Amino acid sequence: LDPWLASLWDSVLEKFPLPPGFVVDTSLSLPPARYTVTKAEGAPSAPAQTNQLPADGKWDATRPFLAEVVQNDLLTKEGAADREVRHIEFDISGSGITYIPGDNVAIQPTNRLEDVECFAQILGL
């Protein structure tokens, strides 16, 4: 362990002591996992690749319409610490979706498979 790092933690603990009953864990082993990662039943294995209207004419969580972001404006002051509010517009033309002010949108982010596999490997999953 780098001597500087050891002295840093000694100084931190001197200024900010641990509460009674707490001790510093100096072992190099990881604690047991407090969570598990599982795929939700019914969740799609991959996002829809096309925006072909489903046969029943309805988009849903398993058959989402993939809308492109066409505007993304920051409404709060740049660097505001408490929150960030944005005005975001999506291109829903051709979807058959109608919108009135106050409607909500679900955002379904996706991650590159390589990133997910790397993350899972790091966590030993």
Secondary structure, DSSP 4 states (H G I P E B T S, - for coil): --HHHHHHHHHHHHHSPPPTT------SSPPPPS----PPTT--SS--SS-PPPTTS--BTTB---PEEEEEEE-SPTT-SS---EEEEEE-TTS-----TT----------HHHHHHHHHHHT-
